[in-house]
Amino acid sequence: MASVRFAPSAFRWNGRVGVALLPSLTVLAGFGGPVPCGVMLVGAMVRPGTQALYVGNTRVCCALASQ
């Protein structure tokens, strides 16, 4: 029986990636003006809804984008 070289697992660095993105998001929000702030706000509101409506291997955001 062949051994498996790579076994996928859960992504464990979400906290580290979030901390690494904070400086760039702060600069974008501070110097970007209302448009980037609005995009970030809408993204923060839409993301939980699309994750809650997970359907099989496709996400609802793909269905929304195709409309």
C-alpha positions as CSV (number, residue, x, y, z in Angstrom):
1,M,0.0,0.0,0.0
2,A,1.4,3.4,-1.0
3,S,1.9,6.0,1.7
4,V,0.3,9.4,1.4
5,R,2.9,12.3,1.1
6,F,0.4,15.0,1.7
7,A,-2.8,14.9,3.8
8,P,-4.8,18.1,3.7
9,S,-5.7,19.5,7.1
10,A,-7.4,22.6,8.5
11,F,-5.8,26.0,7.9
12,R,-4.3,26.9,11.3
13,W,-2.8,30.4,10.6
14,N,-6.0,32.5,10.4
15,G,-5.0,34.6,13.4
16,R,-1.5,35.3,12.1
17,V,-2.8,36.2,8.7
18,G,-5.4,38.5,10.2
19,V,-2.7,40.3,12.3
20,A,-0.5,40.6,9.3
21,L,-3.3,42.3,7.3
22,L,-4.2,44.8,10.0
23,P,-1.6,47.5,9.1
24,S,-2.6,47.5,5.5
25,L,-6.3,47.7,6.3
26,T,-5.7,50.5,8.7
27,V,-3.8,52.5,6.1
28,L,-6.5,51.8,3.5
29,A,-9.3,52.9,5.8
30,G,-7.4,56.0,7.0
31,F,-6.2,57.3,3.7
32,G,-8.6,55.7,1.2
33,G,-11.7,57.7,2.0
34,P,-15.3,56.6,2.0
35,V,-15.2,54.2,-1.0
36,P,-12.7,51.7,0.4
37,C,-14.4,52.0,3.8
38,G,-17.8,51.3,2.2
39,V,-16.4,48.3,0.3
40,M,-14.9,46.8,3.5
41,L,-18.2,47.4,5.3
42,V,-20.3,45.7,2.7
43,G,-17.8,42.8,2.5
44,A,-18.0,42.4,6.3
45,M,-21.8,42.3,6.1
46,V,-22.1,39.9,3.1
47,R,-19.4,37.4,4.1
48,P,-21.2,35.7,7.0
49,G,-24.3,35.3,4.9
50,T,-22.5,33.7,2.1
51,Q,-20.7,31.3,4.4
52,A,-24.0,30.4,6.1
53,L,-25.5,29.4,2.7
54,Y,-22.8,26.9,1.8
55,V,-24.1,24.5,-0.8
56,G,-22.0,21.4,-1.7
57,N,-18.6,22.4,-3.2
58,T,-19.9,25.7,-4.6
59,R,-20.5,28.8,-2.6
60,V,-23.5,31.2,-3.0
61,C,-21.1,34.1,-3.7
62,C,-20.4,32.4,-7.0
63,A,-24.1,32.3,-7.7
64,L,-24.5,35.9,-6.7
65,A,-21.6,36.9,-8.9
66,S,-23.2,35.2,-12.0
67,Q,-26.4,37.2,-11.7
